Every structure is written in structure tokens, then in C-alpha cells.
């Protein structure tokens, strides 16, 4: 699956207010907003996923990025779409997304996750900004900032 990234900018004021109280609360608010945007893309990817048994559609998940958990990058939080691996997960998700080679023939991938991301990225970015701002305002009212 192609690595595609959205960088949301313009949240510096919200981020400063959130992190001035607590790093952990700020991370929770930002992570929640990112998950809302990613869930929008996830639903679109599930609609576009090829269905034979439904396993691929059910296996699409929003997962927190392990790279951005504060160890190697302190100022970044991330989420991504993945397909469940291991027992119960569809092993063929990568082939459906990217394609495969059968002898000399190249079978093209369906690119359902990439197409879903491209279609919903603007809407997801707006949702992330709205959710982060709303959560920051709610948190500020609760703690009296």
C-alpha cells in the first residue's frame, strides 16, 4: 500500500493551549481528532474494497502509528489505515491493493485504499481541524482556561 500522508497545519494556537495544561491531555485530544478523520477514510475504503467473503472489508482498521509515540519523535502523533494481520486477517490485502505478478502477467491492483484516501482527504482534514478545535474548547471550559 502506498505511503500517503496528510499534514494538517494551522493548529498551532490550539496545540499550545492544549499542551500548556498537560502533554498527555493534548495528545489525547489530537489523537482523537486524527482518528475521526481516519475513520472517514476507513469507511470509504471499506465501501471500495473488493468483496468475496467480506474478510477484507472487516479487516481494515485505524491504528496508532508506532513511529510517533514520543520515543523517536516527540512532537508528532500519527494514525494510519492498516489491514488486520495474523489469524483471522486477510493475507491477500496487499495483493488486492498493489497487484501481483502471475508468471509473466502483471495483475494490476485495485488501489481501493489509495482511491478512498484521495477522495476523502480534504473532508478528513477539515474534520480533524473541527474536532481538534471543538475538543480544545471543551477542555478549556472544563479546566477553566
C-alpha positions, 0 to 999 in steps of 0.5 A: 500500500502506498505511503500517503500522508496528510499534514494538517497545519494551522493548529498551532494556537490550539496545540499550545493551549492544549499542551500548556495544561498537560502533554498527555491531555493534548495528545489525547485530544489530537489523537482523537481528532486524527482518528475521526478523520481516519475513520472517514477514510476507513469507511470509504475504503471499506465501501471500495474494497473488493468483496468475496467473503467480506474478510477484507472489508472487516479487516481494515482498521485505524491504528496508532502509528508506532513511529510517533509515540514520543520515543523517536519523535516527540512532537508528532502523533500519527494514525494510519489505515492498516489491514488486520494481520495474523489469524483471522486477517486477510493475507491477500490485502496487499495483493488486492491493493498493489497487484501481483505478478502471475508468471509473466502477467502483471495483475494490476491492483485495485488501489481501493485504499489509495482511491478512498484516501484521495477522495476523502482527504480534504473532508478528513482534514477539515474534520480533524481541524473541527474536532481538534478545535471543538475538543480544545474548547471543551477542555478549556471550559472544563479546566477553566482556561 
